[in-house]
Structures are given as structure tokens and as C-alpha cells.
């Protein structure tokens, strides 16, 4: 299940790890899963302080390492729309 993989990666120390190269694939998949819930690219961009063009670039793997605060915001939106928490990252569904 995709959401289980996202949950596992988010709870690990693999995010942004240059050796694993998991960053881009993870963020692309995370954004894709958020958009699959019906949120538009513009709405997602607004919620994380970025533009619709930035969201589109993440989906095209042109931008794969968001700054910590943007990554936290993406995880918070995901937590809210999917209904999960990432306590090890201090991200809860109520934080979005």
C-alpha cells in the first residue's frame, strides 16, 4: 500500500539522505497522493507557501529536496487528508 510506504519513509531517517536518493521519489509520491484526494496543485501550493508551478515541478521530478519547513508542511497536509500522524517528526493531522 502506497500510504504505508509513505508512512514508513516519513518515520525513518531516509528523507533527504543523499546516499539513498529517496528524497525526490518520496516527495513526488507524497504530492501525488495529496493531489489524489482532490486538492488542486494551487491549493496545495497555497497551503505550503509555494506556487502551483512549484508543485508541478515536484511532480515532474524537477525539484526534489524541499526545505525543512516546506517538507514539514507537505507532511502535515498529507497527515490531514489521509488521517495519519508522524509523531517522530512532530507532525500531526491537526497541524495542517
VEXKOLVO-245041 format. One line per 2 residues: number of its first residue (from 1); for each residue x negated, y, z of C-alpha. Coordinates in steps of 0.001 Angstrom, whole numbers, plus 500000, padded with zeros to 6 digits. Each point is the difference from the previous one (the first is absolute). Layout:
N
NUM> X/Y/Z  ...
END
This chain:
96
1> 500000/500000/500000  498602/503384/498984
3> 501049/501804/503165  498241/497363/502134
5> 496792/500605/498021  500343/503762/500477
7> 500622/499511/503715  496936/497760/500330
9> 497689/502357/498106  501252/503082/501855
11> 499340/498313/503325  496478/498941/499007
13> 496754/501916/499638  499943/499525/496211
15> 501597/503283/498950  497502/502229/498300
17> 497214/497474/500472  497656/500592/497061
19> 498839/496375/500019  503475/498518/499660
21> 501262/502466/497358  503458/499443/501429
23> 500820/503684/500295  501328/500704/496511
25> 502008/496813/499643  501478/500450/503459
27> 501073/503616/499511  501411/499251/496544
29> 502041/497110/501389  501102/501991/503043
31> 501219/502893/497834  501725/497552/497633
33> 501819/498372/502902  501107/503373/501368
35> 501315/501062/496591  501827/496677/499636
37> 502219/501066/502907  501421/502824/497879
39> 497808/502904/501086  498843/502035/496998
41> 496375/500879/499303  500808/503638/500778
43> 501691/499130/503292  497061/497841/501036
45> 497522/502692/499029  501946/502570/502008
47> 500054/497723/503044  496239/499482/499989
49> 499022/503520/498964  499012/499132/496453
51> 501428/500583/496535  501975/497638/497790
53> 496937/499974/497717  497855/498709/502891
55> 502466/497153/500638  499932/499166/496299
57> 496181/499980/500033  499991/497533/502907
59> 502314/497733/498004  497615/500169/497027
61> 497022/499154/502255  498457/503391/499249
63> 499937/500999/503637  499433/497251/502479
65> 498590/501360/503240  502337/502462/501685
67> 498762/502023/502927  500795/498570/503403
69> 503009/502263/500639  501529/499225/496608
71> 499417/496285/500524  501653/500223/503411
73> 502933/501883/498446  500389/497345/497275
75> 499964/497254/502623  502565/501906/502074
77> 502352/500362/497019  499560/496310/499219
79> 500659/499106/503644  503182/502062/499949
81> 501450/498693/496735  499080/496371/500642
83> 500600/500075/503751  496607/498889/501321
85> 497419/501417/502379  496206/500006/499881
87> 499141/500465/503683  496270/499442/499470
89> 500011/503071/497732  502375/501940/502259
91> 502573/500045/497168  503656/499386/500727
93> 503127/500158/497894  501103/503013/502056
95> 496861/501986/499044  500991/500717/496395
END
